[in-house]
Amino acid sequence: MRSNKAVQTILGLLGILFLALSGAWAAGSRPFTLAEPGPTGLVDYAKYGKFYGMGTADYKYVVKDPVGLAQASGEGIYPNKDSVLKDPAYLSLKDKIDIPTENFGLWAGDPDQAQVNFLRWAASDQDPASKLYFIAESFKQARMWLPAMKAYYALLVQFPAATRKNSGETWSWSKSLGQDAQQQILHILREHPEFNLELKATDIEIENPGADNQKIVRLNPGYFVRAAADPPVRLTDVLHVRGVGKVKLVEYTNHHWIMTVDDKPYFIKGLCYGVTKIGQSPDLQNMVGFTDVDEPEGIFDSWVDKNKNNSRDVDEKSIGDPALLKNMGCNTIRLYYGAKSKISLARFCKETGVKVAMGVAFGAYGLDSGGGWDKGTDYTDPDQQARILSVLKEMVLKFKDEPYILCWVLGNENNYGVHNNANKYPATYCDLVERACKMVHQLDPDHPVAACVGDAGFLGKLAQFAPDMDMVGINSYRGSEGFGDIWSAAQKTLDRPVFMSEFGCPAFFNGKGEDEEGQAHYLEGAWKDIDYNRGGGQGVGNSLGGLVFEWADEWWKAGGAKPANTHDMSKGQWQGPFPDGWGHEEWFGITSQGDGKNSPSMRQLRKSYWVLKDLWTKN
């Protein structure tokens, strides 16, 4: 064991080296000049048309003066479709620009080429809502905040119900462009108080956006007013307390929530933690997790490759992951499927001071139920239900008295139906969650129970069928601005606190390679949203914190067809709102294992590590 002073000295020098090498990083490119920007300021849409059905499912905006609106909107912003064709920048590049032709996909283009992205979308024949969305994204990439708000608001006013498919696959999910535009404007105004504006009364509620059963509930683009000073939020009168033991969830009369541990506020600043040795994979059935054995390899003696030369230099001494997590301010780790060794876990938690969100598969991926990977879990089978509850009971009894337990987490986005049928029988699944919560509360009154869902799935069903569930863990990957309406949707539907049980971004960009800047920018924005919505904050007030996915790159995650000893550099496994539009499964770590030759002991700390350290330790 190295002394705390020596560890802090090493980590302090690493931080200085990071700052010296990187400077003040920022994703995106510089602002560019529009040939016809239009008048300064936001557009007064009432001057050029008429609103009908505000706040209803029948809302629409009818343009009365398209020429005047085009001039007021400026280049590229609907209905201004022609100005870009006369833009000198477009005329010089038109033969080189890749004009979008597919009516799906969420990638806005290379963030370092914001003007090119703007020109390619403004000159395209795509539907006007998609054009507005990606034009606004281009302005945002260039940090042109007023044009970005103009484009987002044009989408809100004229096409609030528009959606766009994530990909061309039949299984692809869709993004609600109107809902996202609303959140983007709110984010810009929150981050840039110099505008001194608020967006009031905006309300875009759509059920199952983009699906065959899409239902528009109400649409209202809202309006801008001068911002008033944010009143201080005071948590005084307690409305309700969930829990009677060590960990409690306290709801106040303003419906803000606080988690307490030993009656002291606790906000989750966490990591989905694990280190997989290169070459190990569940497909090869040779994976050894750090809690599978008493003395795991490469966890307590890990070292940092400061100059990233994939070689251990004489000054690169053992530090250990516990010291690295403690240094960055991490207070919680998530374990998905329990732990075999109490010895290694107890040592890890003692050295880091972290607490554990202890998980159980609860039938996800065919685990715990006896269904297996091929057949999957059948939640309508009483025998499989009994096995799931038995596994949970065994885990709770094994760990409930350990000082590092924070909470119990049931499943991992089981609502997606991956090797289980929860998506087909949501009421049956949520009823099993209720039975599990009742059982755990009897066995262990000290710690709350959460169900883990993918995005906002099953919130309504959990509210209806699982009243004894204490909180919800949400796995969500919505983009660098945060999580949109998840907080308000949870408050309206469930009135239970939530935490982000997974959020993250790959550190890889197609055509460029490793992309530390894009990942760090994404995680910073996502965390700020988590923090903004905490109890006592200016947001919704139901956020209990979040867990970053993940600590270290895992080289097996591209799938069984890809070798587990090769770091995948393909196009990506799934499309999503990431820097290059793809989820690169093997690149989500905030630490890298370099070329893999020193796995599992070597850590190359990415910029995300230092950004999170700053966010987690400054207060």
N, C-alpha and C positions, 0 to 999 in steps of 0.2 A: 504494500500500500504506500502510495506517495502521500506526502503531507498536503493538507489543504492549501497551504501557502505556495507550494511548488506547483500544484495543479492550476491555481489561479494565475500564477506568473506565466505559465505556458499558454493558457487560454487568452490572457491579456495580450500577449505578443501576437497570437494568431489574429485577434481582432484588429490590432494595429496594422498587421500585414494586409488583412482584407481591405481595410479602408484605404491604405496606400495604393493597392493595386486596382481597386474598383472605382474609387471616387464616388460621387453622388450619382448613383445609377438611376435611370428612368426608362421605362419601356416606351416605345413609340418614336415617331420622327418629329421634325420641327414643323411649326405652322407654315402653311403655304398661302399664296395669294389667289383669290378667286377673280376671274375676269369681270364677272358681274355679281358682286356680293349682295346687291340689294340694299335697302335702307338699314341703318344701324338699329338694332333693337328687335324685339319679338314682334310677331305678326298679330294684328288685331283681326281675327277671323270674322267677327261680327260685321266688319266693314265690307267684306267681300262675299258674304253668303249668309245662310240662315241655319240655325240649329233646330232640330226637331227631336222630340222624345228624350230629352236629357234625363239620364238616370234610369232609363228603361231598356228592355231588350230590343226595342224598335228605334233606338237612337240612330240619327244620320245627320250629316252636314251636307247641305246642298250649296254648291258654288253658284253665285249670281254674276260675279265679275271675274272670269278666269284670267283675263289679261292683267287686270290690276293685282290679283292674287299672285300671279307668276312673278310680276315685277317686285312685289313686296317680299316674296319668299327668297328670291335670289337663286343663283346658279345651282342647278341640280335638285332643288327642293320642289317637289310636286306642287302645282302643275307646271313648274318651269322645266320643260324637257328640252328646250332648244338652245339655251345659252351655252351649254357645255360644248356643243358642236362648233361654236365659234371661238372657243377658248384657245389661245395660242399654244398652251401647254398640251391640250388634246390634239391639236392639229400636228404638232411636232412628234407626238408619240402614238397616234392612232393605229399605225401599221404594226406597232410593237406590243400593244396592250392586249392582254387576254380578256376579252369581253365575256362575262358569265352567260352561259346558255342553259344551264340546268336550273330547274325550279325547285331545288332542294339544296341543303347544305348550309352550315352556319359559319364557315370560315370567312372572315372579312378581308383576307389577304395578308401579305407580309406587313406587320406593324411598322417596320422600318421604311416602308414605301407608301405612306398614307396618301400622298397626292395621286399616285398611280391607282391606288385602291378607289379613291373618289372618282377618278376619270373613268375607270372601267365600269363602275356601277352606274354612274350618271349617264353614260352613253349606251347602256344595255337596253334590251327590250324586255327585261324582266317585269313582273307585275309591280305596280307603283309602290305598294306597301313594302315589299322586299327591298326595292331600290332605296326608299327612304331610310329603312333600317340600316342598311350597310353604308349608305352615305353618311348617316349620323355616326356610325362606328368609325368611319374614316376620319371624320372631323375630330372625334374623341382621340384617336390614335395620334393625331397631330396636335393635340391639346388646344384645339380651337373650340372652346367651350360654348360660346354663344351660338355659332352655326350648328354645333351638335344639338343643343337644346332646340333650336328652330326646327331641325329635321326630325328629332324625336317627337316634338309636339305636333308637327304636321301629320305624322303618323297617328298620333293619338286622336287628333281631331277628325281626320278624313278616313282612316282605316283601323279603328280600334279593335275590331274583331279579327284582324288578319292573323294568320298563322303560317309557319313555314316548317316543312319536314326537315329533320336532322340529316337524313340521308335518303337515297333512293330505294332502300330495302323496305320490304313489306312490314317488318317489325319496327321500323323507325318511329321514335317519338317525335312530337312536334313542339315547337316553341311558339308561345303566344307573343307575337311581335308587339301588340298593344300593351300587354302587361309588362313586358320587358322595357319598352320605351318609357312607361310611367316610372319604373324603378330607376332607369338610367337618369332621368331628369332629377328625381329626388336625390340620387347619389351625387350628381354634379353640384346641386345647390347646397348639399350638406358639406361637400369638400371645398366649396368655393363661396364662402360667406360674403365675398366682395360684391357679388351680384345683388345682395340684399333683397332676395326674392323668395317667396314660398309658392308652391303649387297646391292650390286648395281644391277640395271637393272631387278630385279625380277618383274614379271608381270603375275599374275594369274587372268584372267578375264573369269568368267563363269556366264552365265545367268541362273537363276532358278536351282541352283546346286541340284542334286539328284532327280529332278522331271522328269516326262516322257518327258517333252519338254526341258530338259537341253540342253543348247547350249554353246559349248566351243568356246570362241572368240579368245583367245591367251594364250599361256603358255610359260613362260620363268623362270627357277629357279633362274637366276641371278648368281652373283659371289661375292666373298669376296675380299675386298681391305683394306689396312691400312687406318684408319680413319683420316680425316683431321679435324682440329679445326672448330667447328661450327661458321660460320660468324655471327656477330650480325645482328638481323633483325631490320631494321629501317622502321617505318611507316611515310613516309613523304608526298608523292604526293597522293592526294585524287582522285580516279577515279570516284566515284559515291556515292551519298547519297540518301538513301531511307527514306522518311519522311521529314516533314517541321516543326514539332512541338517540343514538349518537349522531346520525345524519338526518336532518330534517329539511323539508321544503316549505318555506314560509311565503304565503300569499298576503299581500297588503290590499287595502281598500281600493287602491288605484289599479289593481290586478297585476301589479309587478310581482315578480318572484325572486327569492333569494334562497340559495342552498346554504345551509350551515353545517359545519362539522364541529362538534363540541361547542355548539352555540356561537361559533365565529363564522362570519361570511366566507364562503369558498366558491371561487369561480374557476371552472375547469380550463386549464391551459395545458393541453395534452397532446400526446402522440399515440398513434396506432403503432405500437413498438414491436419490433422483431428483427432478427438478422438471419437470413438464410444463406448458408455457405454456397458459394458458386458450385454448380453441378448437382445440387440437391433439388428434388422436385417431388411433389405428391404423385405425379405421374410415374415416377421411378420408384416410389415408395421408400425413399431413403432420406426423407426430410427429418431433421432433428431440430426442434425449437429450443429456445433458451430455457424454457421451464420444463423441458422433457427430461433433463438430467440434472444432477446436483452440481456439477462443475462444467457449465457450458463453455465451449470453445469461443474465444474471441470477443467475449462480452466484458469481462472484468479487467482484461489486459489489452483492450483495443488501443490503437495509437493513431495519431492524425498525420496524414501525409501533407505537410504544410505547403510544400512547393509543387505538389501534384505531379511528381515525376515517377509515380508508381514504384518507388523504391524507398526503403527505410534508411534514412540518413542518421548520422550519429546523434543528432540533437532531437530526434523524434522518439521520445520516450513513451512508455505505456502510460495512458491516462485512464482508460476505462470508460465505457458508456455511462455508468452512473454519474461520473464527474461531468461529462459532456451535457447530460440532461439537466443536472443541477445548475450548471453554469448558465444555461439558456433560460432558466426560469420555469421549466416544465414541472408541473405538480401532479400530473395524472398520466397513466398509460392505460390503453385499452388492450385487453387480451380477449380474443374472439371465442376461444373454445376451452376455457378453464386452464388449469396447469397441473402437470403431473408431479413436479418437484416443488415442495414447499420450501426446501432449503435454498435453492437458487433464487426463487422469487423473494423470499424474506431478505436475503442478503442484498438483492438489487434494490428493494424498496427502502431498506435501512440506509444504504449508501446514498441514494438519491433523495430520499424524503418524499417520494411520489406515493400516491394512492392508486388503486387499481379499479377500473371499471371492468368487472369480471363478467365475461360473456359465456354463453352456451349456445350451441347451434340451433336448438329448438326446432329441429327438422329441416333447417336450411341445407341445401345440397345433399339431401338424403341422409344427413347425419343424425345420430341420437335416436332415430325412430325405428331403425332396423330395415328401412326401405332401401337403403343403399343408393349409390350413384345412378345405376341404370334405371331402376324402377322409381326412385324418388320417394318422398314422404307423402303419404295419404292421410290428411288430417281428419278424414271421416272414419278412419279405422280406429276403434277403441283400443286395440292392442298397441298400435303405434303411439297413440296419445299417452297411454300408460307408460311406455318406455321413455318418451320425451320427459314426462314429469319425474320419472325415477332418476334419470340422469341429472336433472336439475336439482332434485332433492339431495342427491349424493354430493354434488358440488357445494351446495349451500352449507350442508353439515360439515364439510371438510374445511371450509374457509371462513365461515361466518364470524369466528372469534379472532381472526387475524387483524392486527391494528391497521393494516394497509388497505383493507376493503373499503371502497367508497360506495359502490352500488352494484346491482346485478343487471345485466343486459341480456334480454331474450332475443335470440336470433340475429340475423344480419340481412336486412332488406328482403325478408321472406315474402313480402307482398309481390315481388317480381315473379314469383313462381319458378325459380331456378331449381330444378330437381325437387319440386314440391308442388302441391296444388292449392296453396293458400290463395292465389289469385282467382281460382275458380270457386272457392268456398270461404269467402272472407269472414262471414259471420261465424262459421265453425272455427276458423283459425282464431279470431278475436275472443271467442268464448273460451278457447284453450288458454289464451293469454290471461284471461280473468281468473281461471282456475289456478294457473301457475302463480299469479300475484297473491291470491288468497293463501296458498300453501306457503310461499316464501315469507309472507308477513307473520304467519304462525311460527315458522321455524326461526326467523331472524327479524325481530322488530327494529333492529338498529340501522338497517340499510334499505334505501328505496329500490324499487324495481322499475325498469324501463323496458319497453319494446323498441327494437330497432327496425325502422322502416326506410324504404328507399324514397327519397324526396318527400312529397306530401301524401303519399299513398296510405290508405286505411285510416286516416285521422278521424273521419266521421264514424267508421265502424268501431274503432277503438273507443271513441267517446260513448257509443251506444252500448257496446257489449263488454267493455273492460273498465268499469268505474274504479276498481281497486288498483289499476296501474297508476304509478306515481308520476311518471314523466315519460317523455318520448325521446329516443335517440334517432336523429335523422342523418342519413347518408345523402349528401347533396353536392353536386358539381354544376353550379349555375353560372360561374364566370367570376371575373376578377372584381366585380362590384359587390359581390355578396350573394344573398339568397332571396332577393326579391320579396315576394309576398308570403314567404313561408311563415314568418313570425306572426303576421296578422291572421293568416289562414288558421294557424294552430290556435291562436287566441279565440277566434270566432267559433271554431269547430269543436275544440277540445277543452279549452281553459285548463290546460296543464302545462307546466314549464317544459322547455325543450333544450336539448344540446345537440350540437353537430357531432355525431358519432363518427363521421368521416367527412373530410373535405380536403381537396388537394389538387395538385397540378403537375403534369409531367415536366421534367427538365430536358425535353428533347423537342426539336423543331425540324420538320421535314426539310431537307435540302441544306440545313445549316449544321445539324448535329446537336451537341449538348447546349442547352439554353437555360442557364442559371438566372438570367435577368427576367425572362418571361415568367418563370416559376415564382421567383421572389415577388414580382409585381402582383401576381395573382393572389398569393397567400396573404400579402399585406392587405389588399383590398377586402378579401374575404374575412380576415380577422377583424378589421375595423368595423365591419357590419355586425359581426358577432358581439363585439364589445359595445357598439352603439345601442343594441337592443337588450342589453343586460338590465336586470332590476336596478332601478335608480338612475338609469340612463335616459336619454332623450327619445329613444325609440319605443318599441312596443312593450319592452320590459319583461319578456318571458324567456330570455336567453340565459342559460346556465353555463355557457362556455362552449368549447369545442375541442376536437381531437384531429390533428393533422394526419392525413394519410400520405406518406408514412415515413418512418425513420430512415430506412436504408433500401436502396434498389434491390429488387428481387429478380433474378435473371431467368426464372422459370415461367413468368406470368404471361408470356406471349402465347402459351398453349403447348400442349404435348407434342405437336408437330415440329416445334422449334427446339433446338438443343438447349439444355439448361446450363451449359457452360459457355454460351455465347450471348452477349448483350444485344438484344434485338434492336435493329435500326430500320425496320420496315416502315411502311406508311402509317401503321398504327392499328390497333385492334377495334376501335369504335370511334365514331365521330361525336364531338361535343364542343362546348364553348371554351376551348383552350387556345393558346397562342397560335398554333397552326391548324386548329380545328380537329385535332385527333387526340384520343386518349392512348398514350404509349404506356402500356401496363408495366413495363420493366424500368420505368424512369421516374416514378413518383417519389423516390426518396429525397429527403432533404440532406442526406449524405450519400455519397457514391462509394462504391467499392472499386473504383478505378478500373484497371484492366483485369481485375479478378484474381491476379496471381497471389495476392496477399490476403485473400478471403479466408475466414470471416473477420480478421482482426483489424484491417486497415480502414480508416475513414477519411474520405475527402469531403470536407465540410463545404456545402454549397452556400450561396449567398442567402438562401432562404433561412439557413440556421441563424445567421447574424441578424437578419431582419426580424425574425421571431423573437430572438433574444432581446432586441431593443423594445419590441412591443410588449413583451411579457415581464420585463424587469424595470421599465421606466417608472411605473407607479408602485 
